[in-house]
């Protein structure tokens, strides 16, 4: 049996939908339960549902053989994983946004950047030689500029509604994020047939 870690929340529904199209299904009863570890109808796959940021951790440590997680999470993680497949699900953008479209030039002194994505933000501004103070938040990042906590935010944008309703506009795009299949290095060697079968099966529906 292969264990697949799935990020709860934004990615979960589209991941389960994609797997179902590939013939890998969980019963409705299982999906609607509060159990965090479930086996699919064929008994070939065990799913564990964890916080998105923990998917790379479970897969790197081999607790899960594979995982489905957004590129945003992978860019933020330092886990050493194989990435055989872009699943194309949950497409969104990682952007720099601000209330003032010219915030990058208008702000005096060091720019303050609020984000859940400290690594991505640091790398982005570092590569451009712009010194910034990173303010790490865990969510509701769009509030930070209006409340005076930050000049800019780095965050995910899917529909753009959250930015708009909080008076923010995109200043720069950093990257596109989609759901990825990730695989543990040892599992890729030791469970070649099972992992290969999963990759091939998913390839047919991507
Ligand atoms: C994400 C992101 C934005 C929002 C963008 O948050 O951080 O807040 O979704 O979506 P939109 O462009 O469709 O409005 P998420 O729902 O993951 O919650 P969180 O901020 O509390 O982590």
Boltz pocket constraint, residues with backbone or C-beta under 6 A from the ligand:
constraints:
  - pocket:
      binder: B
      contacts: [[A, 10], [A, 138], [A, 139], [A, 140], [A, 141], [A, 142], [A, 155], [A, 156], [A, 157], [A, 158], [A, 159], [A, 160], [A, 161], [A, 162], [A, 163]]
      max_distance: 6.0
